[in-house]
Amino acid sequence: MTVRRSVLAMLSLLLSMAAMAQSAPADTLRLSREQCISIALQDNPTIRVADLEVKRVDYSKKEVIANLFPSIDFSGAYQRTIELQTMSLNMGGQSNKIKMGTDNMWNFGFSAAMPIVNAALWKSINISDTQILSTLEAARASRLDMVNNVNQAYYSLLLAIASRDVIRQNYEIAKINADVYKKQFEQGTASEYDVLRSQVQVTNVEPELLQADIAVRQCQLQLKVLMGMDSAVEVMPDVTLKQMQSDMFGYTAALNRSLADNTSLRSLDIQTDMARQNVTLKKFAWIPTLAVTYNINWNALSNGNALKNQEFNPYSNVGVAIQVPIFSGGSKYYGVKQAQIQLKELEFQRENLVNSLNMQVDLALDNINKQVKQISASEEGMRQAAKAYEIMQKSFEIGAATYLNLRDSELANTSAQLAYLQSIYNYLVSTSELDKLLGKDQAYSTISTR
């Protein structure tokens, strides 16, 4: 009994602290779902990384284009001779040795080259454009994931708040019943057992209420993390979960189930296009390349001090260089075959992906239609449970029903309300998942929070 009282006291203290925290003055930021999505797409680090990746690939393309321009290099060299070369000459039967060379040799100059014909390089530029499209699609996929995550976090927060309100309502009813029994016991019309049982019911609901408060706080933190906001900011939705119901029906009627915007399919199409260009690039390896070159150099030869009496003489040349591939052991041929097989693999993958996506869309639509029926059924069940509880409450007040009957009716009413809220949440999450699957901009989907 001592342990039980300690636990009850601790729970009461925690509930008091939670109530004080809720009543404490704080700046509450009430946001719509669209506003949360807009903030997340601007401030979330994942989205920023995706945007930077697009810039990186754009610089990569410019790096390839730079190879079309002339390349200019400077080179310089100095050599100090330690031992001069010796040349032996036989003249008249005598061997004469002659030292050749100088002590110092300076050489520096500029060289320039520019490609005139290079089909592989030109094709690489087209492939760079396709790589940019692939990166843009990856960034778009990150945004769709972020929108879906924000939607689910927002809906979870709505569900947590609505569930907490239901549990709090149940808690208040339990407190009222406990007060009624306490007064009846003082007047001698109720037993001590009834008083204890009603008070135990109050204490049994307190942990549920505390857990509901924790769930709301966790959902708020999750939403703020996605939006990249400080945890000290109080964020609350500007609508309730029940208010969402009036605007959310008719989703399937206005739905365009085309897979044209599916990010997985679009990414695979871009990869297929890139593989097709890669086949062409491999074939271009047989095409000769042509480049123009220009060189200008200065050199100086001297003896003695390397820094004195140097006379630099210029010389320059211009030329055309052609390279014709003739034989490479079959590496180019097998490279083309490999690229063609990769292209064929991607075509088979696309066919399988389309079938899989169509099946996922069909299952999602069936699930959404079932959830619509579930909402209607749970809403009717909630009305019936509320009516049954009202009848049982009046019967209990006139002594025609026991406290156990009343408590069963309360539990049924609470369960019906929670089931109704859960069905709305399931519907909203399913539509968000389907929007992501179809690649829709969910910030402006058919489900509105207004």
Backbone torsions as a table, in degrees:
resi	resn	phi	psi	omega
1	MET	NA	-36.4	178.5
2	THR	-64.3	-43.4	178.2
3	VAL	-62.9	-42.1	-179.3
4	ARG	-62.5	-42.6	179.8
5	ARG	-65.7	-36.3	178.7
6	SER	-65.1	-41.6	178.7
7	VAL	-63.9	-44.4	179.4
8	LEU	-62.7	-38.1	178.9
9	ALA	-66.3	-40.5	178.8
10	MET	-63.8	-43.1	178.5
11	LEU	-62.4	-40.7	178.3
12	SER	-62.8	-39.8	179.5
13	LEU	-65.4	-42.3	179.5
14	LEU	-64.2	-41.3	177.9
15	LEU	-64.0	-37.8	178.4
16	SER	-65.3	-41.4	178.6
17	MET	-65.1	-39.5	178.1
18	ALA	-63.9	-40.5	179.0
19	ALA	-65.7	-39.3	177.9
20	MET	-65.1	-39.1	179.3
21	ALA	-65.2	-36.9	179.7
22	GLN	-71.5	-33.9	-179.0
23	SER	-84.5	-10.4	-179.2
24	ALA	-68.4	143.2	-179.7
25	PRO	-67.4	130.0	179.2
26	ALA	-153.3	149.7	178.0
27	ASP	-79.8	110.0	-179.5
28	THR	-97.5	126.2	-179.8
29	LEU	-100.4	108.9	179.9
30	ARG	-93.9	119.9	-173.8
31	LEU	-125.3	147.1	172.1
32	SER	-83.7	169.8	178.3
33	ARG	-62.6	-41.6	-179.9
34	GLU	-63.1	-39.0	178.9
35	GLN	-66.2	-40.3	177.8
36	CYS	-62.1	-41.4	179.2
37	ILE	-64.5	-43.3	-179.2
38	SER	-62.2	-42.2	179.0
39	ILE	-65.6	-42.8	-179.1
40	ALA	-63.5	-39.8	-179.2
41	LEU	-70.5	-17.6	179.2
42	GLN	-95.2	-37.6	-168.5
43	ASP	-111.7	-12.2	-177.2
44	ASN	-70.2	132.9	-179.0
45	PRO	-60.3	-32.9	179.9
46	THR	-61.9	-41.6	178.7
47	ILE	-67.9	-37.6	178.6
48	ARG	-64.1	-40.2	177.8
49	VAL	-62.6	-41.6	178.9
50	ALA	-62.9	-40.0	178.6
51	ASP	-66.9	-38.6	177.5
52	LEU	-66.4	-33.8	178.2
53	GLU	-64.0	-35.7	176.1
54	VAL	-63.2	-42.5	178.3
55	LYS	-64.5	-38.3	-179.7
56	ARG	-62.4	-44.6	-180.0
57	VAL	-67.0	-33.0	177.3
58	ASP	-64.8	-40.4	175.2
59	TYR	-65.3	-33.6	177.5
60	SER	-63.7	-39.6	176.9
61	LYS	-64.0	-43.0	179.3
62	LYS	-63.0	-31.5	176.7
63	GLU	-64.3	-38.7	177.8
64	VAL	-69.3	-42.0	179.9
65	ILE	-62.4	-32.7	-178.9
66	ALA	-61.4	-22.3	178.2
67	ASN	-69.6	-14.8	176.8
68	LEU	-77.6	-19.4	-178.6
69	PHE	-87.8	161.2	178.7
70	PRO	-63.0	143.2	173.9
71	SER	-106.2	128.5	-176.5
72	ILE	-119.7	129.4	-178.9
73	ASP	-129.2	148.8	175.0
74	PHE	-114.5	138.5	177.4
75	SER	-138.4	148.6	178.5
76	GLY	-148.6	148.9	-178.1
77	ALA	-151.8	147.0	174.6
78	TYR	-133.4	135.6	178.1
79	GLN	-128.0	135.5	175.8
80	ARG	-113.8	122.0	-177.2
81	THR	-80.0	126.3	175.9
82	ILE	-88.0	-46.0	178.5
83	GLU	-133.3	122.2	-179.9
84	LEU	-68.8	151.3	175.9
85	GLN	-70.0	144.8	-178.2
86	THR	-116.5	133.1	177.5
87	MET	-119.1	128.4	-179.9
88	SER	-98.7	133.4	179.7
89	LEU	-124.9	132.0	175.6
90	ASN	-96.1	111.7	-178.4
91	MET	-130.5	114.1	178.1
92	GLY	66.1	31.3	179.1
93	GLY	82.3	2.3	178.2
94	GLN	-113.1	143.9	-179.9
95	SER	-97.6	119.0	178.6
96	ASN	-111.3	132.3	179.0
97	LYS	-105.4	132.4	-178.3
98	ILE	-122.6	129.8	175.1
99	LYS	-82.9	132.5	-178.4
100	MET	-123.4	145.3	176.6
101	GLY	110.9	179.3	179.2
102	THR	-127.4	166.0	-179.5
103	ASP	-71.9	-38.9	-173.0
104	ASN	-120.6	142.2	175.7
105	MET	-139.3	116.6	176.8
106	TRP	-107.8	141.3	177.0
107	ASN	-154.9	123.1	174.8
108	PHE	-151.0	158.5	-179.1
109	GLY	175.2	-175.7	-178.4
110	PHE	-119.2	145.6	175.1
111	SER	-131.8	141.6	-179.1
112	ALA	-135.1	144.6	178.8
113	ALA	-146.4	143.4	178.6
114	MET	-143.4	129.0	179.3
115	PRO	-71.3	136.7	176.7
116	ILE	-102.1	-46.9	177.8
117	VAL	-128.6	115.2	177.5
118	ASN	-153.7	86.2	-174.7
119	ALA	-62.7	-37.8	-179.9
120	ALA	-63.0	-38.7	178.4
121	LEU	-66.5	-41.1	178.8
122	TRP	-63.6	-39.9	179.4
123	LYS	-68.6	-32.1	178.1
124	SER	-62.7	-30.9	177.4
125	ILE	-66.4	-41.8	177.1
126	ASN	-63.6	-38.9	178.0
127	ILE	-64.8	-35.3	177.2
128	SER	-63.2	-37.5	175.7
129	ASP	-61.9	-41.5	179.1
130	THR	-67.3	-35.8	176.8
131	GLN	-63.7	-35.5	176.4
132	ILE	-64.4	-42.3	176.9
133	LEU	-61.1	-40.1	178.8
134	SER	-63.3	-41.4	178.5
135	THR	-68.0	-38.6	176.5
136	LEU	-62.4	-39.7	178.6
137	GLU	-67.6	-36.5	176.4
138	ALA	-64.5	-39.2	176.4
139	ALA	-65.1	-39.4	177.2
140	ARG	-63.7	-40.1	177.5
141	ALA	-62.2	-39.1	177.4
142	SER	-63.2	-38.4	179.0
143	ARG	-68.2	-40.8	177.7
144	LEU	-63.6	-40.9	176.2
145	ASP	-61.8	-41.8	-179.5
146	MET	-65.1	-42.8	178.7
147	VAL	-60.9	-44.2	179.8
148	ASN	-63.8	-41.5	179.3
149	ASN	-65.0	-40.5	178.6
150	VAL	-66.6	-41.7	177.2
151	ASN	-56.7	-49.8	-177.4
152	GLN	-65.7	-38.6	177.3
153	ALA	-65.3	-39.3	179.1
154	TYR	-65.6	-44.9	179.1
155	TYR	-66.1	-36.1	177.4
156	SER	-64.1	-39.2	177.7
157	LEU	-65.7	-41.0	176.1
158	LEU	-60.5	-43.4	179.6
159	LEU	-65.4	-41.5	-179.6
160	ALA	-64.0	-41.5	179.8
161	ILE	-67.0	-45.0	-179.5
162	ALA	-64.4	-40.9	178.7
163	SER	-64.8	-40.0	178.3
164	ARG	-63.1	-38.6	178.4
165	ASP	-63.2	-39.7	178.7
166	VAL	-65.4	-44.7	-179.8
167	ILE	-66.0	-38.4	178.4
168	ARG	-65.3	-39.1	176.5
169	GLN	-61.9	-42.7	176.5
170	ASN	-62.6	-37.2	179.0
171	TYR	-65.8	-42.8	179.5
172	GLU	-65.0	-38.7	177.9
173	ILE	-64.2	-42.1	178.7
174	ALA	-62.6	-37.7	178.1
175	LYS	-66.8	-39.5	178.9
176	ILE	-63.6	-44.7	178.8
177	ASN	-62.3	-39.1	178.5
178	ALA	-64.8	-39.1	178.0
179	ASP	-66.5	-38.5	178.8
180	VAL	-62.3	-45.9	-180.0
181	TYR	-65.7	-36.1	179.5
182	LYS	-64.4	-42.9	178.4
183	LYS	-66.8	-40.0	178.2
184	GLN	-64.8	-36.9	177.9
185	PHE	-65.7	-39.2	178.5
186	GLU	-65.3	-29.6	178.6
187	GLN	-88.7	-4.9	178.2
188	GLY	84.3	13.6	-179.7
189	THR	-101.3	-0.1	177.5
190	ALA	-138.1	152.9	-179.0
191	SER	-85.6	162.3	177.0
192	GLU	-65.1	-30.8	178.4
193	TYR	-62.3	-40.8	178.3
194	ASP	-64.7	-38.3	178.9
195	VAL	-64.9	-46.4	-179.7
196	LEU	-64.2	-40.6	-179.5
197	ARG	-64.0	-39.9	179.0
198	SER	-69.5	-36.3	177.7
199	GLN	-69.7	-36.6	176.1
200	VAL	-62.8	-36.5	178.5
201	GLN	-62.9	-37.9	177.4
202	VAL	-63.1	-46.2	-179.2
203	THR	-67.7	-27.1	177.8
204	ASN	-71.3	-29.4	-180.0
205	VAL	-81.6	-24.7	-177.1
206	GLU	-58.8	-44.5	176.2
207	PRO	-62.0	-35.4	177.8
208	GLU	-64.7	-39.6	178.7
209	LEU	-67.5	-40.2	177.7
210	LEU	-63.9	-41.7	177.9
211	GLN	-65.3	-34.9	177.6
212	ALA	-65.9	-39.7	176.2
213	ASP	-62.7	-40.9	178.6
214	ILE	-64.4	-40.5	179.6
215	ALA	-62.3	-40.9	177.7
216	VAL	-62.7	-43.6	-179.9
217	ARG	-63.4	-41.3	178.9
218	GLN	-64.5	-41.5	178.4
219	CYS	-65.3	-37.1	176.8
220	GLN	-63.7	-44.1	179.7
221	LEU	-63.0	-41.5	179.3
222	GLN	-62.2	-42.8	179.9
223	LEU	-66.4	-39.3	-179.7
224	LYS	-69.1	-34.6	176.4
225	VAL	-63.5	-42.9	178.6
226	LEU	-64.1	-34.8	-179.6
227	MET	-84.3	-6.7	-179.1
228	GLY	69.1	32.9	-177.6
229	MET	-100.8	159.7	177.4
230	ASP	-67.9	141.5	-177.2
231	SER	-67.9	-17.9	-179.4
232	ALA	-76.0	-16.9	-179.6
233	VAL	-77.0	132.1	178.8
234	GLU	-88.0	116.7	-178.2
235	VAL	-114.5	130.4	177.3
236	MET	-136.9	148.5	176.8
237	PRO	-72.3	155.7	-179.3
238	ASP	-94.5	5.3	177.6
239	VAL	-135.9	169.1	173.8
240	THR	-107.0	165.2	-178.9
241	LEU	-64.5	-36.1	179.3
242	LYS	-67.5	-34.7	179.1
243	GLN	-66.3	-23.8	178.6
244	MET	-68.3	-26.2	-173.1
245	GLN	-64.4	-34.9	-174.6
246	SER	-67.5	-22.8	-175.3
247	ASP	-111.1	-2.1	-169.6
248	MET	-94.7	-13.2	-179.0
249	PHE	-79.5	160.1	-174.9
250	GLY	87.1	8.7	-179.1
251	TYR	-63.6	-48.9	-176.6
252	THR	-69.2	-28.5	-179.4
253	ALA	-68.3	-34.9	-178.8
254	ALA	-95.8	9.4	-173.8
255	LEU	-82.9	132.8	170.3
256	ASN	-102.8	109.4	-172.3
257	ARG	-88.2	22.3	177.0
258	SER	-65.4	142.0	179.8
259	LEU	-93.5	11.0	-175.4
260	ALA	-62.4	-28.7	-177.8
261	ASP	-100.9	5.0	177.6
262	ASN	-63.8	126.5	-171.9
263	THR	-69.6	-32.6	178.1
264	SER	-67.3	-41.4	-179.9
265	LEU	-68.6	-41.3	179.0
266	ARG	-65.3	-40.2	177.6
267	SER	-63.0	-41.3	179.2
268	LEU	-66.5	-37.4	177.0
269	ASP	-63.9	-39.0	177.8
270	ILE	-66.6	-40.4	177.0
271	GLN	-63.6	-37.6	178.0
272	THR	-64.7	-43.7	177.7
273	ASP	-61.6	-40.2	178.7
274	MET	-65.9	-39.2	177.8
275	ALA	-65.8	-37.0	178.0
276	ARG	-65.2	-40.5	176.9
277	GLN	-68.6	-31.2	178.6
278	ASN	-66.6	-34.6	175.6
279	VAL	-61.3	-45.7	178.2
280	THR	-62.6	-39.9	179.1
281	LEU	-61.0	-41.4	178.8
282	LYS	-63.5	-37.9	179.0
283	LYS	-68.6	-32.1	-179.9
284	PHE	-68.3	-11.6	179.0
285	ALA	-65.7	-17.9	177.7
286	TRP	-84.0	-12.1	-176.5
287	ILE	-81.2	132.6	178.8
288	PRO	-62.2	154.1	176.7
289	THR	-114.1	147.7	-178.1
290	LEU	-132.9	134.3	-178.9
291	ALA	-142.7	151.1	176.3
292	VAL	-107.6	140.3	-176.9
293	THR	-128.4	154.6	176.8
294	TYR	-147.3	136.0	-179.3
295	ASN	-135.7	138.5	171.3
296	ILE	-136.8	128.0	-175.2
297	ASN	-135.8	158.7	173.8
298	TRP	-128.5	135.9	176.7
299	ASN	-135.6	159.5	179.9
300	ALA	-146.7	136.5	178.0
301	LEU	-122.9	131.0	-177.6
302	SER	-156.5	165.5	174.1
303	ASN	-115.0	157.8	177.7
304	GLY	86.6	-136.0	-176.7
305	ASN	-67.1	132.6	-176.5
306	ALA	-74.9	-14.3	-175.8
307	LEU	-109.0	3.7	-177.9
308	LYS	-122.1	149.2	173.3
309	ASN	55.7	44.0	177.5
310	GLN	-95.4	129.8	178.2
311	GLU	-118.3	108.9	-176.2
312	PHE	-89.8	129.7	-179.3
313	ASN	-115.5	126.0	-178.7
314	PRO	-84.8	152.8	168.4
315	TYR	-151.3	147.3	-175.2
316	SER	-146.4	162.7	177.7
317	ASN	-156.9	155.4	175.4
318	VAL	-130.3	145.6	-176.3
319	GLY	-157.1	172.0	177.3
320	VAL	-123.5	130.4	-178.7
321	ALA	-116.3	127.7	177.4
322	ILE	-120.6	139.8	179.0
323	GLN	-127.8	119.4	-177.5
324	VAL	-114.2	112.7	177.6
325	PRO	-70.5	130.4	-179.1
326	ILE	-116.1	-53.4	-177.6
327	PHE	-147.0	132.9	179.6
328	SER	-136.3	25.4	178.7
329	GLY	75.2	14.6	-179.8
330	GLY	86.2	6.6	-177.5
331	SER	-64.7	-38.2	179.6
332	LYS	-67.4	-41.0	-179.4
333	TYR	-62.0	-47.6	-179.5
334	TYR	-70.4	-27.3	175.2
335	GLY	-65.2	-39.9	176.9
336	VAL	-65.4	-43.4	179.2
337	LYS	-61.2	-40.9	178.6
338	GLN	-63.3	-43.1	179.6
339	ALA	-65.3	-37.0	178.5
340	GLN	-66.7	-38.8	177.9
341	ILE	-66.3	-40.2	178.1
342	GLN	-62.3	-39.3	177.4
343	LEU	-63.7	-41.6	179.1
344	LYS	-65.0	-38.2	177.8
345	GLU	-61.0	-43.4	-179.7
346	LEU	-65.3	-34.5	177.6
347	GLU	-65.6	-40.2	176.2
348	PHE	-67.1	-38.9	178.6
349	GLN	-62.9	-38.2	179.8
350	ARG	-64.8	-42.9	179.2
351	GLU	-60.5	-42.2	178.9
352	ASN	-68.4	-38.2	-179.6
353	LEU	-65.6	-41.7	179.2
354	VAL	-60.9	-44.5	178.8
355	ASN	-62.3	-42.3	-179.7
356	SER	-65.6	-42.3	-179.4
357	LEU	-66.3	-40.3	177.2
358	ASN	-61.5	-38.7	177.9
359	MET	-66.5	-41.1	179.2
360	GLN	-63.8	-39.3	179.0
361	VAL	-65.3	-43.0	178.9
362	ASP	-61.1	-44.8	179.2
363	LEU	-64.7	-39.4	179.8
364	ALA	-65.1	-41.6	178.9
365	LEU	-65.8	-40.8	176.6
366	ASP	-61.8	-41.4	-179.7
367	ASN	-65.2	-40.9	179.9
368	ILE	-66.0	-42.2	178.4
369	ASN	-62.7	-38.3	176.8
370	LYS	-66.4	-37.3	-179.8
371	GLN	-69.8	-30.7	174.3
372	VAL	-61.7	-45.0	177.0
373	LYS	-64.6	-36.9	179.6
374	GLN	-65.1	-37.5	178.1
375	ILE	-63.4	-44.6	179.6
376	SER	-63.0	-42.7	-179.6
377	ALA	-66.5	-43.7	-179.1
378	SER	-69.4	-31.3	176.7
379	GLU	-66.9	-41.6	176.5
380	GLU	-66.3	-40.3	177.3
381	GLY	-63.3	-35.6	178.2
382	MET	-66.3	-40.6	177.8
383	ARG	-63.5	-45.0	-179.9
384	GLN	-63.6	-40.9	179.1
385	ALA	-65.3	-38.7	178.3
386	ALA	-66.4	-39.3	178.0
387	LYS	-66.5	-40.7	178.9
388	ALA	-65.0	-39.3	179.1
389	TYR	-66.2	-39.5	178.6
390	GLU	-62.2	-43.1	178.0
391	ILE	-64.1	-43.4	-178.5
392	MET	-67.0	-35.0	179.1
393	GLN	-64.3	-43.6	178.3
394	LYS	-67.1	-38.1	177.7
395	SER	-64.0	-38.1	179.6
396	PHE	-67.5	-36.0	-178.4
397	GLU	-66.7	-30.7	180.0
398	ILE	-96.6	4.9	177.2
399	GLY	83.0	13.8	-179.8
400	ALA	-89.9	-3.5	179.1
401	ALA	-140.2	150.4	-179.9
402	THR	-86.0	168.4	177.5
403	TYR	-64.6	-33.1	178.5
404	LEU	-63.9	-41.1	175.9
405	ASN	-62.4	-41.0	179.6
406	LEU	-65.4	-40.8	-178.9
407	ARG	-66.7	-40.3	176.4
408	ASP	-61.0	-39.5	178.5
409	SER	-66.8	-37.8	177.1
410	GLU	-63.1	-45.6	179.7
411	LEU	-62.9	-40.7	178.8
412	ALA	-64.5	-39.1	179.3
413	ASN	-66.8	-43.3	178.3
414	THR	-63.6	-45.1	179.7
415	SER	-62.6	-38.3	179.7
416	ALA	-66.0	-40.3	178.7
417	GLN	-66.1	-43.8	179.7
418	LEU	-65.5	-37.8	177.8
419	ALA	-65.0	-37.4	178.1
420	TYR	-65.0	-45.3	178.6
421	LEU	-64.1	-40.5	179.9
422	GLN	-64.2	-37.1	179.8
423	SER	-66.6	-38.3	176.0
424	ILE	-64.2	-44.6	179.4
425	TYR	-60.5	-44.8	-179.8
426	ASN	-60.8	-40.1	178.9
427	TYR	-63.6	-46.4	-178.2
428	LEU	-63.5	-42.8	179.5
429	VAL	-64.7	-40.0	-179.9
430	SER	-64.5	-40.7	178.3
431	THR	-66.9	-36.1	177.5
432	SER	-65.3	-41.7	178.0
433	GLU	-63.8	-39.0	179.5
434	LEU	-69.4	-38.0	175.8
435	ASP	-60.0	-41.5	177.6
436	LYS	-64.5	-41.5	-179.5
437	LEU	-62.4	-38.9	-179.6
438	LEU	-85.7	-3.7	178.5
439	GLY	73.5	28.7	-178.7
440	LYS	-82.4	151.8	172.8
441	ASP	-76.9	96.8	-171.6
442	GLN	-72.0	-12.1	177.6
443	ALA	-65.4	-20.3	-179.8
444	TYR	-130.8	41.5	-179.0
445	SER	-75.4	176.1	-176.6
446	THR	-70.9	-15.3	177.5
447	ILE	-88.8	117.6	-177.4
448	SER	-110.4	152.4	176.5
449	THR	-98.3	11.6	178.3
450	ARG	-113.1	NA	NA
